[in-house]
Amino acid sequence: MSEFRPILAAIKSTQGPSLLATLVRVEGSSYRRPGARLLMDAKGPVQGSLSGGCLEADVFARGQECFSTGKPLLLRYDLRSDLDLIWGTGSGCEGVAEILVERLEDAAWIKRLEVALLERRPLRMATRLDASRLGERFFLTDEEQCEAADLFIEQFTPPIALWIFGAGDDASHLVNMAKALGFWVGLVDHRPAFARPERFPQADAVKCLRPSNGLAETPLDDRSAAILITHHFEMDSGWMQLLIPSAAGYVGLMGHRRRGQRILSELETAPTQVQAARLYSPVGLDLGSESPETIALAILAEIQAVFGGKQAVHLRDVSGVIHAESTR
């Protein structure tokens, strides 16, 4: 759902009629996965992408029909043939992509997704792809099974919420990179001079709090990551007391291993096996990071791997399907 956020913001700010193109099916390899979206107005692309740049212009040209008729289109691009490199898009993606293009009216499904996004609730949505009901949508419960060939089913999950405890200068790199990744980002610091919104204009929330305030103002769920970078032992220790038993799906502590072991040894209650599995100390992947920027990269890469359910390995060493490849 994090990728839907900029699309939603662009929909609200776009003046006049607009089109929404959605990648609904992929066979073979594709630069983007099903669910990728492109918002277009009468002049061209506004927000999002469907490919590496090879399809967008043609989708816009072929989608003009939707502006006048108001009826959705299902476009099919077969990029597997060598002739495509000569006469087609020239992408060389070696896959088949199907794209739903529709004129945006007062769409109830968009409003429902917006509410779920604000409330951080997951949603499953089905889009009909048969000619008679193309573009119609309905929502499914978690238990419902629906495998019809003429349906495109999407699972929308809340964006990762990153809470950074510590608002020093090094936090700015985490904020900026995390926002570029589509994370929701909040900062907490016990020093009023540091916990100021103007220092972190991209952050979604900046709060001046101490561990004694508890976590009521920093709600955490299983799609939340918390990073301790206060560089203050008592503060890190105090926040750790609260974060270990919290619902956060990831807790990271910056600093050398001995410091982290000391903080953990002073906890009132030792972490359970499940809680210890969510703790990353020292925080981050081993990328050879030394500068604040590369350290932020290592931390965010680790968070992405954890919530993506992946081991951080080289793609060249991965066998089987990767990214948007399909076995169909």
Residue, then its C-alpha position, 0 to 999 in steps of 0.5 A: m500500500s506504500e506505493f499507492r500513497p503517492i498515487l493517491a496524493a497525485i489523484k487528489s491534486t490532479q485537475g481535470p479528467s485523469l486516467l489510471a493504468t494498472l499492471v494486472r498480469v505478467e507472464g515471463s519477466s517484467y520490470r514492474r510487478p502486477g499492481a504497479r500503477l501510472l496516473m495520467d492527465a490529458k497532457g501525459p504521465v503524472q505519477g507512477s510507472l508501469s515499466g522501465g519507461c518502455l510502455e508508458a508513452d504507448v499506454f498514454a496514446r492508446g488510453q486516449e480513447c478512455f477520455s472520450t468514451g469513459k470505458p476501460l481498456l485492457l491492453r496487452y503487450d507481448l515483449r517476448s519476440d525479437l521483432d519487438l526490439i525492432w518494431g515494438t517498444g524495444s524493451g527486451c523484457e521478454g515477457v507479456a504485460e496486460i494493463l488496465v486503463e480506466r478513467l477515474e471518476d468518483a471511485a468508491w474503491i479508492k476512498r476505501l483504500e485511503v481509509a485503510l491506509l490511514e487506519r493501517r489495515p490490510l485489504r484484499m481487492a479483486t478487479r474484474l478483467d472479463a470484457s463484460r465487467l472490466g474494471e469492476r472491483f470488490f473486496l475480499t476477507d482474509e479467509e475468502q479464496c478466489e482464484a478465477a482467471d478473470l480476476f486480478i487480486e491485490q493484497f494491500t498491506p500498510p507501509i512500513a512505519l519507521w520510528i527513529f528514537g534519536a534526532g541527531d544529524d545522522a537521523s536526517h539520512l534515515v528520514n530522507m532515504a526511508k521516505a524515498l522508499g515509501f515508509w511512514v517516518g516518525l522521530v522521537d527525541h528527549r531534547p526540545a532543541f532537537a525534536r523540531p519539525e523544521r529540522f526534519p521537514q520530510a518526517d510525518a511526525v516529530k515528538c519530544l518524548r522520554p521513556s517515562n512518557g511510554l509508547a502511547e504517542t508512538p503506536l507500534d504494530d507488526r509493520s513497524a520498525a523502531i531504531l534506537i540512535t539516541h547515542h545516550f545510554e540511559m535513553d537507549s536503555g529506557w526505550m529498549q525496556l518499552l520496545i522489547p515487549s511492544a508489537a514492533g516487527y523490528v527493533g534495531l539498536m545502533g552501537h557496538r556489540r558490547r554496548g548492546q549486550r550491556i543494555l540488554s543485560e539491564l532489562e527488567t525482563a529478559p527477551t523471549q525467543v520471539q522478542a529476541a528474533r525481532l531485535y537487531s543489535p548491532v543494527g544494519l547489514d554488513l555493507g562496509s558502511e562508514s559514512p552516515e549515508t551508507i550506515a543509513l543505507a545498511i539499516l534500511a536495507e536490513i529493515q526491507a529484507v526483514f519485512g520482505g521475508k528475505q535473506a540479504v543475498h546477491l541476486r546472482d546467487v538466487s535460483g528460481v523466480i525473482h522480482a516480477e518474473s512469472t512461471r506462467 
